[in-house]
Amino acid sequence: MRVLDPTRAADLVAAFAGRRVLVVGDVMLDHFIFGRVNRISPEAPVPVVEFDHEQYRVGGAGNVAHNVAALGASVRLVGVVGDDEAAQTIAAALGTIGVPTDGLVAATDRPTTRKMRIVTTRNQQVARVDYESDADVAGDLERRLTDAIVDRLSVSDVVIVSDYLKGVITGRVSATLATETTRRGVPWLVDPKIPHIDLYRGAALVTPNHHEAEVAAVMRVRTDQEAAEAARRIRDRAGCRSVLVTRGERGMWLLDGSAAAPDAVRDVSLPAVAREVADVTGAGDTVIATIGVALAAGATLLEAAELSNHAAGISVGKFGPATVSPAEVLASFDAHQSARD
């Protein structure tokens, strides 16, 4: 389906610069240890990885913020970190890409969420170790989070919630988001986790992936008709306005309820645009970041979804949590436009 023409796409992408996006959610550190595998351990049937090098990237809500910044928008980030070395690594990385760290609330009773992946030099993952506490934040820590959110909402065009079930998105936090965004007329978008689906009531958009959509809708999703039904069930269950289901090689399914009339919804299938898939890690972060920036730039939800589809196609061609530039989005759009013409 053709939604955007080249002029409109270029105008929207040009308007990304300076848009103000608030990202709220679970900030984490992705730690990659790369090595070569040449033999199996004599101690157990596992590969022996000979260390080559290591790499750190900001993940979770931090990766969403990184994607927003890479698209040219201004971003503020609110989340929780521990009082540890991983938090310092995150702060240094965010500083390098120009994301303010004053919204990161430090906790003394929980570690910074860190995912350590052991990866071969051919980018094949061997194992993953998670350092985390997934208990909901509470008490003074929760109050500091909600205060940080309210302080930053007054200078935000859109809010993106990145929920990884690591304790930041609580009932109180989501209620604050719902109340304060409504009061200010600012849309909030959610990259969800299904156990929290009841916390997203009032959101402008929820973006489950294929597996999450099946769980939330309690049905298999193989056809477009099933995707349409699942999106409606999720919309009813979550109490949100619109639903975007990301379906991997099948593209995206959008239930667009952004029109003023409550019953004026439409279904749109967006085919996948990826040419090759290297790693799907963080692709959902790229999708919701692009939609948020595009909406802030004046795009309709359908236009934002199409741009995010191109951004996702680029992201999955890169290793690990990746970002996409405005130039890459436009190049992908132009390439597919030429192929259609």
C-alpha positions as a Python dict, from the first residue, in 0.01 Angstrom:
ca = {
    (1, 'M'): (0, 0, 0),
    (2, 'R'): (139, 340, -99),
    (3, 'V'): (93, 592, 183),
    (4, 'L'): (368, 848, 131),
    (5, 'D'): (498, 1012, -183),
    (6, 'P'): (869, 1106, -196),
    (7, 'T'): (808, 1477, -129),
    (8, 'R'): (594, 1414, 177),
    (9, 'A'): (841, 1157, 311),
    (10, 'A'): (1132, 1397, 268),
    (11, 'D'): (941, 1680, 436),
    (12, 'L'): (854, 1464, 736),
    (13, 'V'): (1207, 1334, 780),
    (14, 'A'): (1343, 1689, 756),
    (15, 'A'): (1102, 1788, 1034),
    (16, 'F'): (1248, 1526, 1271),
    (17, 'A'): (1515, 1772, 1379),
    (18, 'G'): (1435, 1938, 1708),
    (19, 'R'): (1121, 1737, 1790),
    (20, 'R'): (1102, 1675, 2165),
    (21, 'V'): (1059, 1315, 2278),
    (22, 'L'): (1039, 1181, 2633),
    (23, 'V'): (1137, 815, 2675),
    (24, 'V'): (1032, 636, 2995),
    (25, 'G'): (1118, 278, 3078),
    (26, 'D'): (1367, 8, 3164),
    (27, 'V'): (1722, 120, 3088),
    (28, 'M'): (1978, -156, 3052),
    (29, 'L'): (2333, -225, 2943),
    (30, 'D'): (2403, -471, 2663),
    (31, 'H'): (2746, -625, 2717),
    (32, 'F'): (2887, -830, 2428),
    (33, 'I'): (3187, -1061, 2470),
    (34, 'F'): (3319, -1173, 2131),
    (35, 'G'): (3542, -1472, 2075),
    (36, 'R'): (3638, -1757, 1846),
    (37, 'V'): (3506, -2111, 1881),
    (38, 'N'): (3739, -2388, 1764),
    (39, 'R'): (3664, -2673, 2002),
    (40, 'I'): (3421, -2825, 2249),
    (41, 'S'): (3506, -2827, 2618),
    (42, 'P'): (3628, -3162, 2756),
    (43, 'E'): (3443, -3077, 3078),
    (44, 'A'): (3094, -3047, 2927),
    (45, 'P'): (2934, -3050, 2579),
    (46, 'V'): (2967, -2672, 2538),
    (47, 'P'): (3184, -2460, 2307),
    (48, 'V'): (3504, -2305, 2435),
    (49, 'V'): (3508, -1934, 2343),
    (50, 'E'): (3850, -1780, 2307),
    (51, 'F'): (3814, -1412, 2402),
    (52, 'D'): (3875, -1158, 2127),
    (53, 'H'): (3713, -830, 2237),
    (54, 'E'): (3413, -687, 2419),
    (55, 'Q'): (3161, -413, 2348),
    (56, 'Y'): (2901, -219, 2545),
    (57, 'R'): (2578, -69, 2411),
    (58, 'V'): (2288, 100, 2587),
    (59, 'G'): (1981, -121, 2562),
    (60, 'G'): (1612, -120, 2648),
    (61, 'A'): (1471, 228, 2694),
    (62, 'G'): (1824, 358, 2647),
    (63, 'N'): (1832, 211, 2298),
    (64, 'V'): (1498, 377, 2221),
    (65, 'A'): (1647, 709, 2333),
    (66, 'H'): (1956, 642, 2119),
    (67, 'N'): (1732, 576, 1817),
    (68, 'V'): (1540, 897, 1879),
    (69, 'A'): (1864, 1095, 1898),
    (70, 'A'): (2000, 928, 1583),
    (71, 'L'): (1688, 1040, 1396),
    (72, 'G'): (1770, 1399, 1485),
    (73, 'A'): (1516, 1465, 1759),
    (74, 'S'): (1577, 1601, 2106),
    (75, 'V'): (1533, 1331, 2369),
    (76, 'R'): (1496, 1310, 2746),
    (77, 'L'): (1522, 974, 2923),
    (78, 'V'): (1369, 865, 3255),
    (79, 'G'): (1456, 529, 3409),
    (80, 'V'): (1630, 351, 3695),
    (81, 'V'): (1992, 242, 3729),
    (82, 'G'): (2189, 95, 4016),
    (83, 'D'): (2481, 244, 4204),
    (84, 'D'): (2739, 43, 4014),
    (85, 'E'): (2991, 33, 3732),
    (86, 'A'): (2725, -59, 3474),
    (87, 'A'): (2540, 264, 3554),
    (88, 'Q'): (2858, 461, 3496),
    (89, 'T'): (2908, 287, 3163),
    (90, 'I'): (2552, 375, 3060),
    (91, 'A'): (2595, 739, 3165),
    (92, 'A'): (2919, 769, 2967),
    (93, 'A'): (2762, 610, 2658),
    (94, 'L'): (2455, 835, 2674),
    (95, 'G'): (2676, 1139, 2717),
    (96, 'T'): (2865, 1046, 2402),
    (97, 'I'): (2545, 1042, 2194),
    (98, 'G'): (2402, 1357, 2352),
    (99, 'V'): (2126, 1203, 2566),
    (100, 'P'): (2090, 1380, 2905),
    (101, 'T'): (2131, 1153, 3207),
    (102, 'D'): (1961, 1371, 3467),
    (103, 'G'): (1644, 1161, 3441),
    (104, 'L'): (1821, 841, 3548),
    (105, 'V'): (1720, 771, 3907),
    (106, 'A'): (1986, 582, 4103),
    (107, 'A'): (1879, 296, 4332),
    (108, 'T'): (2100, 155, 4604),
    (109, 'D'): (1902, -168, 4650),
    (110, 'R'): (1910, -305, 4294),
    (111, 'P'): (2168, -346, 4020),
    (112, 'T'): (2164, -181, 3682),
    (113, 'T'): (2004, -427, 3441),
    (114, 'R'): (2284, -581, 3235),
    (115, 'K'): (2261, -848, 2967),
    (116, 'M'): (2594, -1012, 2899),
    (117, 'R'): (2602, -1204, 2571),
    (118, 'I'): (2882, -1435, 2462),
    (119, 'V'): (2902, -1412, 2084),
    (120, 'T'): (3126, -1571, 1823),
    (121, 'T'): (3317, -1357, 1577),
    (122, 'R'): (3051, -1460, 1324),
    (123, 'N'): (2788, -1292, 1544),
    (124, 'Q'): (2636, -1619, 1664),
    (125, 'Q'): (2519, -1600, 2024),
    (126, 'V'): (2648, -1879, 2249),
    (127, 'A'): (2500, -1779, 2586),
    (128, 'R'): (2348, -1489, 2778),
    (129, 'V'): (2376, -1396, 3145),
    (130, 'D'): (2131, -1143, 3295),
    (131, 'Y'): (2211, -928, 3598),
    (132, 'E'): (1889, -769, 3717),
    (133, 'S'): (1613, -713, 3968),
    (134, 'D'): (1267, -719, 3810),
    (135, 'A'): (1077, -617, 4126),
    (136, 'D'): (857, -310, 4085),
    (137, 'V'): (1011, 11, 4210),
    (138, 'A'): (829, 147, 4514),
    (139, 'G'): (833, 413, 4782),
    (140, 'D'): (1074, 703, 4740),
    (141, 'L'): (1226, 554, 4424),
    (142, 'E'): (885, 539, 4254),
    (143, 'R'): (806, 894, 4366),
    (144, 'R'): (1133, 1022, 4222),
    (145, 'L'): (1049, 851, 3892),
    (146, 'T'): (703, 1006, 3866),
    (147, 'D'): (843, 1348, 3961),
    (148, 'A'): (1103, 1316, 3684),
    (149, 'I'): (832, 1225, 3433),
    (150, 'V'): (606, 1517, 3525),
    (151, 'D'): (898, 1761, 3515),
    (152, 'R'): (984, 1664, 3158),
    (153, 'L'): (636, 1627, 3014),
    (154, 'S'): (587, 2002, 2990),
    (155, 'V'): (861, 2021, 2724),
    (156, 'S'): (773, 1705, 2529),
    (157, 'D'): (581, 1655, 2204),
    (158, 'V'): (536, 1280, 2253),
    (159, 'V'): (610, 1017, 2518),
    (160, 'I'): (745, 669, 2443),
    (161, 'V'): (714, 398, 2707),
    (162, 'S'): (966, 115, 2673),
    (163, 'D'): (846, -164, 2904),
    (164, 'Y'): (1077, -462, 2955),
    (165, 'L'): (920, -583, 3284),
    (166, 'K'): (1223, -472, 3485),
    (167, 'G'): (1026, -275, 3745),
    (168, 'V'): (997, 81, 3611),
    (169, 'I'): (646, 68, 3463),
    (170, 'T'): (431, 31, 3773),
    (171, 'G'): (64, 108, 3828),
    (172, 'R'): (151, 446, 3973),
    (173, 'V'): (391, 533, 3691),
    (174, 'S'): (141, 437, 3419),
    (175, 'A'): (-140, 625, 3596),
    (176, 'T'): (81, 934, 3610),
    (177, 'L'): (155, 900, 3240),
    (178, 'A'): (-213, 859, 3151),
    (179, 'T'): (-324, 1154, 3361),
    (180, 'E'): (-48, 1397, 3274),
    (181, 'T'): (-37, 1324, 2899),
    (182, 'T'): (-414, 1369, 2878),
    (183, 'R'): (-394, 1698, 3067),
    (184, 'R'): (-125, 1829, 2832),
    (185, 'G'): (-260, 1677, 2511),
    (186, 'V'): (58, 1475, 2452),
    (187, 'P'): (25, 1124, 2302),
    (188, 'W'): (197, 832, 2475),
    (189, 'L'): (306, 522, 2287),
    (190, 'V'): (395, 187, 2441),
    (191, 'D'): (630, -91, 2338),
    (192, 'P'): (453, -341, 2565),
    (193, 'K'): (498, -652, 2772),
    (194, 'I'): (176, -851, 2794),
    (195, 'P'): (167, -903, 3175),
    (196, 'H'): (135, -523, 3199),
    (197, 'I'): (-130, -481, 2932),
    (198, 'D'): (-385, -344, 3180),
    (199, 'L'): (-144, -60, 3261),
    (200, 'Y'): (-160, 91, 2911),
    (201, 'R'): (-519, 216, 2921),
    (202, 'G'): (-545, 549, 2742),
    (203, 'A'): (-229, 506, 2534),
    (204, 'A'): (-241, 637, 2177),
    (205, 'L'): (-62, 330, 2043),
    (206, 'V'): (58, -12, 2162),
    (207, 'T'): (314, -199, 1947),
    (208, 'P'): (329, -573, 2030),
    (209, 'N'): (539, -808, 1823),
    (210, 'H'): (390, -1119, 1663),
    (211, 'H'): (440, -1345, 1965),
    (212, 'E'): (311, -1085, 2212),
    (213, 'A'): (4, -1031, 1994),
    (214, 'E'): (-77, -1402, 1999),
    (215, 'V'): (-46, -1416, 2377),
    (216, 'A'): (-247, -1100, 2439),
    (217, 'A'): (-523, -1196, 2194),
    (218, 'V'): (-520, -1564, 2300),
    (219, 'M'): (-513, -1685, 1940),
    (220, 'R'): (-279, -1792, 1664),
    (221, 'V'): (-193, -1524, 1411),
    (222, 'R'): (-95, -1653, 1067),
    (223, 'T'): (-315, -1464, 819),
    (224, 'D'): (-403, -1100, 769),
    (225, 'Q'): (-755, -1173, 889),
    (226, 'E'): (-619, -1322, 1210),
    (227, 'A'): (-386, -1024, 1254),
    (228, 'A'): (-685, -791, 1220),
    (229, 'E'): (-882, -985, 1480),
    (230, 'A'): (-587, -999, 1719),
    (231, 'A'): (-532, -623, 1691),
    (232, 'R'): (-897, -560, 1781),
    (233, 'R'): (-880, -790, 2080),
    (234, 'I'): (-565, -616, 2203),
    (235, 'R'): (-721, -274, 2152),
    (236, 'D'): (-1024, -377, 2358),
    (237, 'R'): (-815, -541, 2629),
    (238, 'A'): (-558, -262, 2663),
    (239, 'G'): (-803, 25, 2625),
    (240, 'C'): (-569, 200, 2380),
    (241, 'R'): (-662, 385, 2060),
    (242, 'S'): (-444, 205, 1805),
    (243, 'V'): (-241, -115, 1774),
    (244, 'L'): (58, -190, 1552),
    (245, 'V'): (156, -557, 1534),
    (246, 'T'): (509, -615, 1406),
    (247, 'R'): (510, -949, 1221),
    (248, 'G'): (870, -1003, 1113),
    (249, 'E'): (894, -1117, 753),
    (250, 'R'): (517, -1060, 718),
    (251, 'G'): (560, -688, 781),
    (252, 'M'): (323, -493, 1006),
    (253, 'W'): (-48, -481, 1074),
    (254, 'L'): (-191, -146, 1184),
    (255, 'L'): (-529, -99, 1350),
    (256, 'D'): (-550, 278, 1318),
    (257, 'G'): (-790, 434, 1565),
    (258, 'S'): (-633, 780, 1561),
    (259, 'A'): (-933, 947, 1394),
    (260, 'A'): (-1148, 1177, 1606),
    (261, 'A'): (-1455, 951, 1585),
    (262, 'P'): (-1415, 663, 1835),
    (263, 'D'): (-1549, 403, 1592),
    (264, 'A'): (-1356, 530, 1287),
    (265, 'V'): (-1086, 263, 1273),
    (266, 'R'): (-913, 115, 972),
    (267, 'D'): (-691, -184, 909),
    (268, 'V'): (-373, -151, 706),
    (269, 'S'): (-119, -417, 608),
    (270, 'L'): (238, -293, 557),
    (271, 'P'): (464, -548, 384),
    (272, 'A'): (815, -604, 518),
    (273, 'V'): (1094, -407, 351),
    (274, 'A'): (1401, -584, 495),
    (275, 'R'): (1639, -721, 234),
    (276, 'E'): (1843, -931, 476),
    (277, 'V'): (1818, -1007, 847),
    (278, 'A'): (2132, -1014, 1061),
    (279, 'D'): (1982, -964, 1408),
    (280, 'V'): (1634, -866, 1527),
    (281, 'T'): (1762, -744, 1866),
    (282, 'G'): (1627, -396, 1931),
    (283, 'A'): (1414, -378, 1616),
    (284, 'G'): (1108, -294, 1825),
    (285, 'D'): (1302, -6, 1978),
    (286, 'T'): (1369, 133, 1632),
    (287, 'V'): (1003, 96, 1531),
    (288, 'I'): (856, 285, 1823),
    (289, 'A'): (1130, 551, 1821),
    (290, 'T'): (1061, 624, 1455),
    (291, 'I'): (686, 637, 1507),
    (292, 'G'): (725, 872, 1802),
    (293, 'V'): (957, 1112, 1619),
    (294, 'A'): (739, 1104, 1306),
    (295, 'L'): (422, 1181, 1501),
    (296, 'A'): (600, 1468, 1674),
    (297, 'A'): (701, 1594, 1327),
    (298, 'G'): (337, 1606, 1213),
    (299, 'A'): (293, 1266, 1047),
    (300, 'T'): (-33, 1079, 1060),
    (301, 'L'): (-14, 745, 1240),
    (302, 'L'): (-22, 561, 908),
    (303, 'E'): (259, 775, 767),
    (304, 'A'): (461, 721, 1085),
    (305, 'A'): (406, 345, 1060),
    (306, 'E'): (530, 337, 702),
    (307, 'L'): (846, 526, 792),
    (308, 'S'): (902, 296, 1090),
    (309, 'N'): (864, -4, 861),
    (310, 'H'): (1157, 120, 655),
    (311, 'A'): (1358, 196, 969),
    (312, 'A'): (1296, -157, 1100),
    (313, 'G'): (1407, -306, 770),
    (314, 'I'): (1738, -127, 807),
    (315, 'S'): (1779, -210, 1178),
    (316, 'V'): (1748, -587, 1138),
    (317, 'G'): (2031, -579, 885),
    (318, 'K'): (2269, -465, 1162),
    (319, 'F'): (2409, -655, 1459),
    (320, 'G'): (2277, -594, 1809),
    (321, 'P'): (2076, -292, 1927),
    (322, 'A'): (2116, -60, 1630),
    (323, 'T'): (2015, 290, 1527),
    (324, 'V'): (1898, 429, 1195),
    (325, 'S'): (1972, 771, 1047),
    (326, 'P'): (1726, 998, 862),
    (327, 'A'): (1932, 954, 546),
    (328, 'E'): (1902, 575, 571),
    (329, 'V'): (1524, 595, 615),
    (330, 'L'): (1489, 814, 307),
    (331, 'A'): (1724, 597, 104),
    (332, 'S'): (1516, 289, 187),
    (333, 'F'): (1195, 470, 102),
    (334, 'D'): (1335, 593, -230),
    (335, 'A'): (1468, 247, -321),
    (336, 'H'): (1135, 80, -262),
    (337, 'Q'): (950, 364, -433),
    (338, 'S'): (1165, 314, -743),
    (339, 'A'): (1103, -60, -735),
    (340, 'R'): (725, -1, -731),
    (341, 'D'): (730, 255, -1014),
}
